[in-house]
Amino acid sequence: MTDELNNLTEPEAVTANGGTSESGRLPFPVSPYVVDPAHCVCCGTCVALCPVKAIAMTELSAVIRGHCIECGTCESACPANAIHKNV
């Protein structure tokens, strides 16, 4: 799986709709929450408050990883209102 992740292009690696790999399978678990990079101000509030450390910061925005427990702490704490339930 590491090789599959290393071969992804950046748009495939971080997409709001859970972009797929060439095989058509998701290269990572889909998170129940998504971060809108157009609104994320990279303040790190969500990273600091996540109880299971499921959020990482990139150069563009926060990214919620697959081991999110759906507590909603990040969504309610985000000062930019950039985190929403993935529907």
N, C-alpha and C positions, 0 to 999 in steps of 0.2 A: 504494500500500500504506500510506503514511503516513496518508492520510485514513481508511482502514479501521481502522487501529490507534487513531486518535483518536476514532472513533465507538464503540469497545468500552466496555462497562460494566466496572467493576473485576472482578466475578466472572468475566467472560469473558476478561479480559486475563491473569489469573493463576489458573489452575486446575490441580490435580494431574493431571487426566485429559486435559489439552490441549483446553480448551473451543473451540468453533467460532464463527465469525462467522455473520451471518445468511445468507450464501451457502452455508454448510455446509462451507467450506474453513477449514483452520487459518490464522489470521492471522500465524503465525510458526512456524518449525521446531520440532518437538517435541524436547525435550532427552532424552538417554538417562538423566539423573538428575533426581529431583524433590526439593524441599525441603518437609518437613512444617511448615507455619507454626505448628502447635500446639506443636512442639518446638523450633523455631529460637529461639535467644536473641539473635540479631542481633549476635554477637560479632565478625563480620568475618573470622574465621580462613579460611574458604573463599575469600573474595574476595581476601585477601592471598596465598594459596598457589596459586590457579589459574594454571597456566602460560600459558593463552591468554586470560586475562581474560574468561572466559565467564560470570562470576557478578556480579550486581548486587545491591545491598542496597536494599530498600524499607522503608517504615515498619513493615511486618508481618513480613517475613522476607527471606532471601536468595532470589534467583530465578536459576535456571540457564538461560542462553539457548542458542539452537540451535547455536552454533558450538563447543559442548563436544566435546572429543576423546576422551572416555570413559577418561581416565587413572585415575580413582578417587581422586585426591588429596583432593578435597573430602570424599568419603564417609569416608575413613579418618581425616581430620584433624578432623572435626566433633566438638566436645566434648559436644554435646547429642544426638548420634546422630540428627540430623534429616534427613540426606541419604541417599537410597536409590536404587537402580537403578529406573528407570521400566519397569514390566512391563505 
